[in-house]
Amino acid sequence: MGASRLRIMRQLLTESVVLATVGGALGLIVGYVGVRALLAVSPADLPRVGEHGAAVGLDWRVLAFTLAISLLTGLLFGLFPAIGASRPDLNTTLKESSNRSGSGFRQAKARSLLVISEVSLALVLLIGAALLIRTYIALRHVNPGFDARDVLTLEMSLTGDRFDKTAAVAQVSREGRQRMDAIPGVESSAFSCCIPLNVGFGLPFNIVGRATGKSPWTGGANWMSMSPGYLSVFRIPILRGRDFTEQDDGSAPGVVMINETMARKYWPKQNPLGQQLLIGKGIGPQFVENPRTIVGVVADIHNAGLNRDPFPLMMVPSAQVTDGMTKLNSGILPMTWVVRTRGDPHQYIAAITRQLRLTSGGFPVARVRPMSEIVVQSTARQDFDMLLLTIFGATALILAAIGIYGLMAYSVQQRTQEMGIRMALGADRNRIRHLVVWQGMRLAVAGVVLGIAAAFGLTRFLASFLFSVKSWDPLVFVSVPIVLSAVALLAVWFPATRASRLDPQQALRIE
């Protein structure tokens, strides 16, 4: 018709850029809505997002990036087809583009490679999402070692010269627990530096009478202080020995309890009761104290999060903490009150806070939270990561299904006359359907194989996010490819069924 090569390229590129720009605009709207929705369910400790995601929003850089990507996509994916369509060799072009022979070989190959890439990417994302889902399920079945139901936690910073001495802090602890225990509906209360899932800090120790070798210490463990009643509040069982009592004060001999992990590690075939520990020797004057006698072994709790195994743990009475440590922590680390109630702890908040303010001389309480809420928040980051990757995986799955469906539908349309000829020569409808299904599933299977190979290499980067799940979990690597193949088969089936219903006479009609 006389159109120049440049004009054909310009027309095709214009169409491609317009489609890409419209798609980018729609994607920007969907992305903004999606980000706001994700921020609504995001954990509170995500950095740089502000209160309720106030620091996250669209700015000119985001808009410029979206525009640039849209234009680049339109130009890049429109340029090569435009060059191919504007080739001066009309004879070859007409042969490859004949309705009887289907679409050109190069075009079909490019579309097939894109579909294979979509399937591979979808498989990698789906495997990552499945591993995180398995981690989510595993975390929900972890026994934390304590009972978080009906437990209220309240923090209080005891500042000032008055609370530089352990005796003053111990007096507030004792009077506060007495006041709270007198509240109707309160079962027990305790005073501690820490709560389960976030226990204390690490300190070295020596076992009195045991050689240390080259190291100056026998080992190290988490350390925490607590008042009598702490184990009762959280219903942590004592396996051997006894609990702390009010008599374990600053004038009594030093005592310590350890958890089962520590007993198993340092006394594998012995009874640790009666053994003595010298804690914190040589790391500072604040930690200088006499040896402590082990009086109890308690069951393990997850003292560093549900997704980590219990660490060795030393527990000392809060009334026996050295004055140096009390002064060091004063005003830096708030102390925590824990209260077990009969029923919903929220209804006791007002009465408990009133009694604690009276006990402490007016110090306010902060971060009043049920322990059950803390347990949920402890895995909020893992849950959010799982949600993100699941959304990405589901989106990739949908895009892969659309890609396979679009390719096969286009292929069926381009090969209409070819299929009419096959039917005229005796091919039945089932054979035509199987032909189309086989053509589509070959691409899907190729994408699945490449995706599995890529997933084995990439999922190792997820290892630090997993708990009780291997990065090469067999269940995931078997079930996800099956699901993806089933989705691909469904996407192929509709064009294949439409192809099998063609009327041979209509398909062979020359327009």
C-alpha positions in Angstrom: 0.0 0.0 0.0 3.1 2.2 0.0 3.6 2.8 3.7 7.3 3.4 4.6 9.1 1.3 7.1 9.5 4.3 9.5 5.8 5.0 9.4 4.9 1.4 10.3 7.5 1.4 13.1 6.1 4.7 14.4 2.5 3.5 14.4 3.3 0.2 16.2 5.5 2.0 18.8 2.8 4.6 19.4 0.3 1.8 20.1 2.7 0.0 22.4 3.6 3.1 24.4 0.0 4.1 24.8 -0.9 0.7 26.1 2.1 0.7 28.5 1.3 4.2 29.8 -2.3 3.3 30.5 -1.2 0.1 32.2 1.4 2.0 34.3 -1.3 4.5 35.4 -3.7 1.7 36.4 -0.8 -0.1 38.1 0.1 3.1 40.0 -3.5 3.4 41.3 -3.6 -0.3 42.3 -0.2 0.0 43.9 -1.1 3.0 46.0 -4.3 1.3 47.2 -2.4 -1.9 47.9 0.3 -0.2 49.9 -2.2 1.6 52.1 -4.0 -1.7 52.7 -0.7 -3.4 53.6 0.3 -0.6 56.0 -3.0 -1.1 57.7 -2.0 -4.6 58.7 1.8 -4.1 59.0 3.6 -4.7 62.3 4.3 -1.7 64.4 8.1 -2.1 64.3 8.6 -1.6 60.6 11.3 1.1 60.2 10.6 4.4 58.5 6.9 4.0 58.0 5.7 6.4 60.7 2.5 6.1 62.8 0.0 4.0 60.8 2.1 4.5 57.7 2.0 8.3 57.8 5.6 8.6 56.4 4.8 6.4 53.4 3.2 8.1 50.3 3.6 9.0 46.7 6.0 11.7 45.7 7.4 13.0 42.4 10.2 10.4 42.4 7.7 7.5 42.5 5.6 9.2 39.8 8.7 9.8 37.6 9.9 6.2 38.1 6.5 4.8 37.2 6.3 7.0 34.1 9.9 6.0 33.0 9.2 2.3 33.5 6.0 2.5 31.6 7.6 4.3 28.7 10.7 2.0 28.7 8.4 -1.0 28.7 6.4 0.3 25.8 9.4 1.2 23.8 11.4 -2.0 24.6 8.6 -4.5 24.0 7.2 -2.5 21.0 10.5 -2.0 19.2 11.3 -5.5 18.3 7.9 -6.4 16.9 7.9 -3.1 15.1 11.3 -3.8 13.5 10.1 -7.3 12.5 6.8 -6.0 11.0 8.6 -3.3 9.0 11.1 -5.7 7.3 11.4 -5.0 3.5 11.4 -8.8 2.7 7.6 -8.9 2.1 7.7 -12.4 0.6 9.2 -13.9 3.8 6.8 -11.9 5.9 3.7 -13.0 4.0 4.8 -16.6 4.2 5.4 -16.5 7.9 2.2 -14.5 8.5 -0.1 -16.6 6.4 -3.3 -17.5 8.1 -2.8 -21.1 7.0 0.6 -21.4 8.6 -0.1 -19.5 11.8 2.0 -16.7 13.3 5.7 -16.1 12.4 8.2 -18.4 13.9 10.2 -15.6 15.6 7.1 -14.1 17.1 5.9 -17.4 18.4 9.3 -18.2 19.9 9.4 -14.8 21.6 5.9 -15.2 23.1 6.8 -18.8 24.2 9.9 -17.5 26.0 7.9 -14.9 27.8 5.3 -17.4 29.0 8.1 -19.7 30.2 9.7 -16.8 32.1 6.3 -16.0 33.7 5.8 -19.6 34.9 9.3 -19.8 36.2 9.0 -16.5 38.2 5.6 -17.5 39.5 7.0 -20.8 40.7 9.9 -19.2 42.6 7.5 -16.7 44.3 5.0 -19.4 45.2 7.6 -21.7 46.7 8.9 -18.8 48.8 5.3 -18.0 49.9 4.6 -21.7 50.7 7.8 -21.9 52.8 6.7 -18.8 54.8 3.2 -20.2 55.2 4.7 -23.4 56.6 6.7 -21.3 59.0 3.6 -19.4 60.0 1.8 -22.7 60.8 4.9 -24.0 62.7 5.0 -20.9 64.8 1.3 -21.3 65.7 2.0 -24.8 67.0 5.0 -23.9 69.1 4.6 -24.4 72.9 6.1 -21.2 74.3 6.6 -22.8 77.7 4.2 -20.4 79.5 0.5 -19.5 79.7 -0.1 -16.1 78.2 -3.9 -16.1 78.7 -5.4 -13.6 81.2 -1.9 -12.0 82.0 -1.4 -8.2 82.0 2.0 -6.6 81.7 2.8 -3.0 82.8 6.1 -1.2 82.6 7.4 1.4 85.2 10.6 3.4 85.2 11.9 3.8 88.8 14.2 6.8 88.6 15.9 9.0 91.1 18.4 8.6 93.9 15.9 6.8 96.0 15.9 3.8 93.6 19.7 3.5 93.2 19.6 0.9 96.0 18.1 -2.6 95.5 16.4 -2.5 98.9 14.2 0.5 97.9 13.2 -1.3 94.6 12.5 -4.5 96.6 10.3 -2.6 99.0 8.2 -1.2 96.1 8.0 -4.6 94.5 6.8 -6.2 97.7 4.2 -3.5 98.5 3.0 -3.4 95.0 2.4 -7.1 94.8 0.5 -7.0 98.1 -1.8 -4.2 96.8 -2.4 -6.0 93.5 -3.1 -9.4 95.1 -5.7 -7.7 97.3 -7.7 -6.6 94.2 -10.7 -8.9 93.7 -10.2 -10.9 90.5 -6.4 -10.9 90.7 -4.9 -14.4 91.1 -1.2 -13.5 91.4 1.3 -10.8 90.5 5.1 -10.4 90.2 7.8 -7.9 89.5 10.6 -8.5 87.0 13.1 -7.0 84.7 11.7 -8.9 81.7 8.9 -10.9 80.3 9.0 -14.2 78.3 10.0 -13.9 74.6 12.3 -10.9 75.5 14.3 -12.1 78.5 17.2 -10.1 79.8 20.7 -10.0 78.5 23.7 -12.3 78.4 26.2 -12.7 81.2 29.1 -15.0 81.6 29.3 -17.3 84.6 31.7 -19.7 86.3 30.7 -23.0 88.0 32.4 -23.0 91.3 34.9 -25.9 91.6 35.0 -26.6 87.8 38.0 -25.7 85.7 37.4 -23.2 82.9 40.2 -24.1 80.5 41.5 -21.4 78.3 38.4 -19.2 78.7 38.0 -17.1 81.9 34.4 -18.3 82.2 32.6 -21.7 82.2 30.0 -20.4 79.8 27.3 -17.7 79.2 23.5 -17.5 79.6 20.7 -15.1 79.6 20.2 -13.3 82.9 17.0 -12.0 84.5 15.7 -10.9 87.9 12.2 -11.6 89.2 10.2 -11.6 92.4 8.4 -14.5 94.0 5.2 -15.3 92.1 6.7 -14.8 88.6 6.5 -18.5 87.7 3.0 -18.7 89.2 1.8 -15.8 87.0 3.0 -17.5 83.8 2.4 -21.0 85.1 5.9 -22.1 84.3 6.5 -25.5 86.0 9.4 -26.1 88.4 11.0 -29.4 87.4 13.4 -29.7 90.4 14.0 -27.8 93.6 12.0 -24.8 94.8 10.7 -21.3 93.8 12.0 -18.0 95.2 10.3 -16.9 98.5 10.1 -13.6 100.3 13.0 -14.8 102.5 15.3 -14.6 99.5 16.2 -11.0 100.2 19.4 -9.0 100.3 20.3 -10.4 103.7 20.0 -14.0 102.7 22.5 -16.2 100.9 22.5 -15.7 97.2 20.3 -18.1 95.2 19.6 -18.7 91.5 17.3 -20.8 89.4 18.2 -22.1 85.9 16.2 -23.5 83.0 16.2 -27.0 81.7 18.4 -26.1 78.7 21.1 -24.8 80.9 20.9 -27.8 83.2 21.1 -30.2 80.2 24.1 -28.3 78.7 26.3 -27.9 81.7 25.1 -30.8 83.9 24.2 -33.4 81.3 24.3 -36.4 83.7 24.3 -34.6 87.1 21.9 -32.9 89.4 22.6 -29.1 89.3 20.8 -28.4 92.6 23.3 -27.3 95.2 25.9 -26.3 92.7 27.2 -22.7 92.9 27.5 -20.1 90.1 29.6 -17.0 90.1 27.9 -14.6 87.7 29.5 -11.7 85.8 33.0 -12.1 87.3 35.5 -9.7 85.7 33.2 -7.7 83.5 32.7 -4.7 85.7 32.4 -3.5 89.4 28.6 -3.4 89.1 28.5 -7.2 88.8 30.7 -8.2 91.7 28.9 -10.6 94.0 29.3 -13.8 95.9 28.6 -17.2 94.4 24.9 -18.1 94.2 23.5 -21.6 94.9 21.2 -23.2 92.4 17.9 -23.9 94.2 15.6 -24.8 91.3 15.4 -26.0 87.7 12.4 -24.7 85.7 11.0 -25.8 82.4 12.2 -24.0 79.2 10.4 -21.0 77.9 11.1 -19.3 74.5 13.2 -16.5 75.9 14.3 -15.0 72.6 11.1 -15.4 70.4 8.9 -18.2 69.3 11.1 -18.7 66.2 14.3 -19.4 68.2 15.1 -22.3 70.5 15.4 -21.6 74.2 18.7 -20.3 75.4 20.4 -21.2 78.7 18.8 -18.9 81.4 19.7 -17.8 84.9 17.1 -16.3 87.2 17.9 -14.4 90.4 15.6 -12.8 93.0 15.0 -9.1 92.3 15.7 -8.4 96.0 19.2 -9.9 95.6 20.4 -7.9 92.6 23.6 -5.9 93.3 23.2 -2.2 94.0 25.6 -1.6 91.1 23.3 -3.3 88.7 20.2 -1.6 90.1 21.9 1.8 89.7 23.1 0.9 86.2 19.6 0.0 85.1 17.8 2.8 86.9 16.1 5.1 84.4 17.5 3.0 81.5 15.5 -0.3 81.5 12.0 -0.1 82.9 10.8 -2.8 85.3 7.8 -4.8 84.5 4.8 -5.8 86.6 2.9 -8.9 85.5 -0.5 -9.8 86.8 -2.7 -12.9 86.3 -6.4 -12.1 86.5 -9.6 -14.1 86.4 -11.0 -13.4 83.0 -10.2 -10.5 80.6 -7.3 -8.5 82.1 -8.5 -5.2 80.4 -11.2 -4.8 83.0 -8.6 -4.6 85.8 -6.3 -2.0 84.3 -7.7 1.0 86.1 -7.6 -0.7 89.5 -4.1 -2.1 89.0 -2.6 1.2 87.8 -4.1 3.1 90.7 -2.5 0.8 93.2 0.9 0.9 91.5 0.9 4.7 91.5 0.1 4.7 95.2 2.9 2.2 95.9 5.6 4.0 93.9 4.7 7.5 95.0 3.1 8.6 91.8 5.3 7.0 89.1 3.2 6.3 86.0 2.9 3.0 84.2 3.4 2.6 80.5 2.9 0.0 77.7 0.0 -1.7 79.4 -0.5 -4.8 77.2 -2.0 -8.3 77.6 0.7 -11.0 77.3 -1.4 -12.7 74.6 -1.0 -9.5 72.4 2.8 -9.6 73.0 2.9 -13.2 71.8 1.0 -12.2 68.6 3.3 -9.2 68.0 6.4 -11.3 68.5 5.7 -13.0 65.1 4.2 -10.0 63.4 7.2 -9.4 61.1 7.2 -13.1 60.0 3.5 -12.9 59.4 3.9 -9.7 57.4 6.7 -11.2 55.3 4.5 -14.2 54.6 1.6 -12.0 53.6 3.8 -10.0 51.2 5.3 -13.0 49.5 1.9 -14.7 49.3 0.5 -11.6 47.5 3.4 -11.5 45.1 3.2 -15.2 44.5 -0.6 -15.1 43.8 -0.1 -12.2 41.5 2.6 -14.0 39.6 0.4 -17.1 39.4 -2.5 -15.0 37.9 -0.2 -13.3 35.4 1.3 -16.7 34.4 -2.2 -18.1 33.9 -3.2 -15.1 31.8 0.0 -15.3 29.8 -0.6 -19.0 29.0 -4.2 -18.4 28.2 -3.5 -15.4 26.0 -0.8 -17.3 24.1 -2.9 -20.3 23.4 -6.0 -18.3 22.5 -3.9 -16.3 20.0 -2.3 -19.5 18.7 -5.7 -21.1 18.2 -7.0 -18.0 16.3 -3.9 -17.9 14.1 -4.1 -21.6 13.3 -7.8 -21.7 12.6 -7.4 -22.8 9.0 -4.7 -25.3 9.9 -7.0 -26.9 12.3 -9.8 -26.9 9.8 -7.6 -28.7 7.4 -6.7 -31.3 10.0 -10.4 -31.9 10.7 -11.1 -32.2 7.0 -8.3 -34.8 6.7 -9.9 -36.9 9.5 -8.6 -35.5 12.8 -11.3 -35.8 15.4 -12.1 -33.1 18.0 -10.3 -34.9 20.8 -7.1 -35.0 18.8 -7.3 -31.2 18.1 -7.9 -30.6 21.8 -5.0 -32.7 22.8 -2.8 -30.9 20.3 -3.5 -27.5 21.8 -3.2 -28.8 25.4 0.1 -30.4 24.6 1.4 -27.2 23.0 0.6 -25.1 26.0 1.7 -27.6 28.7 5.1 -28.0 27.1 5.7 -24.3 27.9 4.3 -24.7 31.4 6.4 -27.8 32.1 9.5 -26.0 30.8 8.8 -23.0 33.1 8.2 -25.3 36.0 11.5 -27.1 35.5 13.4 -23.8 35.2 11.5 -22.4 38.2 12.4 -25.4 40.4 16.1 -25.0 39.5 16.0 -21.3 40.3 14.0 -21.8 43.5 16.7 -24.2 44.9 19.2 -21.4 44.5 17.1 -18.5 45.8 15.3 -20.1 48.7 18.5 -20.4 50.7 18.2 -16.6 51.2 14.9 -17.3 53.0 16.6 -19.6 55.5 16.9 -16.9 58.2 13.1 -16.3 58.0 12.2 -19.9 58.3 11.4 -21.9 61.5 11.1 -25.7 61.7 11.0 -25.7 57.9 13.9 -26.6 55.6 14.6 -24.3 52.6 14.2 -27.4 50.4 11.1 -28.7 52.1 9.9 -31.7 50.0 6.2 -31.0 50.5 6.6 -27.5 49.2 8.7 -28.5 46.2 6.3 -31.2 45.2 2.9 -29.5 45.9 3.6 -26.0 44.4 4.7 -27.3 41.0 1.6 -29.5 40.9 -0.7 -26.6 41.8 1.0 -24.4 39.2 0.7 -27.1 36.5 -3.0 -27.5 37.4 -3.5 -23.8 36.9 -1.7 -23.9 33.6 -3.8 -26.9 32.5 -6.9 -24.9 33.3 -5.6 -21.9 31.4 -4.9 -24.1 28.3 -8.1 -26.1 28.5 -10.4 -23.3 27.5 -8.6 -22.4 24.2 -8.2 -26.1 23.5 -11.9 -26.7 24.0 -12.8 -23.8 21.7 -10.4 -25.1 19.1 -12.1 -28.6 19.2 -15.5 -27.0 18.5 -14.4 -25.3 15.2 -16.6 -25.8 12.2 -14.2 -27.1 9.5 -16.2 -25.5 6.7 -16.1 -22.1 8.4 -12.5 -22.5 9.3 -11.5 -23.2 5.6 -13.6 -20.3 4.2 -11.4 -17.9 2.3 -12.2 -14.2 3.1 
